[in-house]
């Protein structure tokens, strides 16, 4: 189900983070350029961790860092000559930041349960506690979204147009 949902996103975020990793891997000059831009946009520099596709929880770590460095990365890929096309298109898009924020939010729900489930010595009661906790968290998010949509539709009709949430959803999913 998660794979099908990811197919609806406007960007292949794994391809983006893998390309970012390969772009900076082993290049001191590229790291220095990013450091300078971090200073320019007043963001503390931090290296980008490597995403490992077979361990998808690393995606959250990389996304957190990309969002932290967003302004510097966006400036970098708009200012250099002939950047990798996928990164240039990504950082020029109005949708990219919203997609990253959406994925960060979704991945945070699954991070702790996945780490707990990796314990090879789990007993059935512990497993049930983890799974039930995840189910409860997902249910809470669904209820919150329902309440948010109801509140938002009132605000939207008062504003005479799209709500902010509807606007962001439009960018995240092509419907």
C-alpha positions in Angstrom: 0.0 0.0 0.0 2.8 2.4 0.8 4.4 1.7 -2.5 1.2 2.6 -4.4 0.8 5.8 -2.4 4.4 6.7 -3.2 3.7 6.2 -6.9 1.1 9.1 -6.6 3.7 11.6 -5.4 5.0 14.1 -7.9 8.7 13.1 -7.3 10.6 9.9 -6.7 12.0 11.0 -3.4 14.4 8.0 -3.1 15.9 8.9 -6.5 16.3 12.4 -5.3 18.1 11.5 -2.0 20.3 8.9 -3.7 21.3 11.5 -6.3 22.0 14.0 -3.5 24.2 11.5 -1.8 26.2 10.7 -5.0 26.5 14.4 -5.8 28.2 15.2 -2.5 30.0 11.9 -2.0 33.8 12.3 -2.0 33.7 16.0 -3.2 35.3 18.4 -0.8 34.7 21.3 -3.1 30.9 20.6 -3.3 30.8 20.4 0.5 32.6 23.7 0.8 30.2 25.3 -1.7 27.3 24.1 0.4 29.0 25.3 3.6 29.3 28.8 2.1 25.7 28.9 1.1 24.7 27.7 4.6 26.5 30.6 6.0 24.9 32.9 3.5 21.3 31.8 4.3 22.1 31.5 8.1 21.7 27.8 8.4 24.0 25.6 10.3 25.9 23.3 8.0 25.6 19.6 8.4 26.6 16.8 6.0 23.9 14.8 4.3 23.7 11.2 5.6 23.5 8.4 3.1 20.2 6.7 2.3 20.3 2.9 1.9 17.3 1.7 -0.1 17.2 -1.7 1.6 16.8 0.1 5.0 14.1 2.6 4.2 14.0 4.1 7.7 17.2 6.0 6.7 15.0 8.0 4.4 13.6 10.0 7.3 17.1 10.9 8.5 18.1 12.2 5.1 14.8 14.0 4.7 15.2 15.7 8.0 18.7 17.0 6.9 17.4 18.0 3.4 14.7 20.1 5.1 17.2 21.6 7.5 19.5 22.6 4.5 16.6 23.4 2.2 17.4 27.0 1.5 21.1 26.3 1.0 20.5 23.3 -1.3 17.9 25.2 -3.3 20.4 28.1 -3.8 23.2 25.7 -4.6 21.3 23.9 -7.4 20.0 27.1 -8.9 23.4 28.8 -9.0 25.8 26.1 -10.3 26.5 25.5 -13.9 24.9 22.3 -15.2 23.7 20.7 -12.0 22.2 17.2 -12.2 18.9 17.6 -14.0 16.9 15.7 -11.4 18.1 17.9 -8.6 17.7 21.1 -10.6 14.1 20.2 -11.4 13.4 19.1 -7.9 14.7 22.3 -6.1 13.1 24.6 -8.7 9.7 23.0 -8.2 7.1 24.6 -6.0 5.9 21.2 -4.9 9.2 19.7 -3.7 9.3 21.3 -0.3 5.7 20.3 0.4 6.3 16.7 -0.7 9.3 16.5 1.7 7.3 17.9 4.6 4.5 15.4 3.8 6.9 12.4 3.7 8.7 13.5 6.8 5.4 13.6 8.7 4.3 10.2 7.4 7.7 8.5 8.0 7.8 9.7 11.6 4.7 7.6 12.3 6.5 4.5 11.3 10.0 5.1 12.5 9.7 4.0 16.1 7.6 0.9 15.5 10.0 -0.3 12.8 13.0 0.1 15.0 11.2 -1.8 17.8 10.1 -4.5 15.4 13.7 -5.1 14.4 14.4 -6.6 17.8 14.8 -10.3 17.1 13.8 -11.3 20.7 10.3 -9.8 20.7 7.6 -11.8 22.4 4.0 -11.9 21.2 2.7 -9.4 23.9 5.4 -6.9 23.0 4.6 -7.3 19.3 0.9 -6.7 19.9 1.7 -3.6 21.9 3.8 -2.2 19.1 1.3 -3.0 16.4 -1.7 -1.7 18.5 0.3 1.5 19.2 0.9 2.0 15.5 -2.8 1.4 14.7 -3.8 3.9 17.4 -1.4 6.5 16.1 -2.7 6.1 12.5 -6.3 6.3 13.7 -5.5 9.5 15.7 -4.1 11.0 12.6 -7.1 10.1 10.5 -9.4 11.7 13.1 -7.3 14.8 13.3 -7.3 15.0 9.5 -11.1 14.7 9.6 -11.4 17.5 12.1 -8.8 19.6 10.3 -10.8 19.2 7.0 -14.1 20.2 8.7 -12.4 23.3 10.2 -10.6 24.0 7.0 -13.8 23.8 4.9 -15.4 26.4 7.1 -12.4 28.7 6.8 -12.2 28.0 3.1 -15.8 29.0 2.5 -15.3 32.1 4.5 -12.3 32.9 2.4 -14.1 32.1 -0.8 -11.6 29.7 -2.2 -9.2 26.9 -1.7 -8.0 26.2 1.8 -4.3 26.0 2.5 -4.6 22.2 3.1 -6.5 21.7 -0.2 -3.8 23.8 -1.9 -1.0 21.6 -0.5 -2.8 18.4 -1.2 -3.2 19.6 -4.8 0.6 19.9 -5.0 1.3 16.6 -3.3 -1.1 14.4 -5.3 -2.1 15.0 -8.9 -5.8 14.6 -8.8 
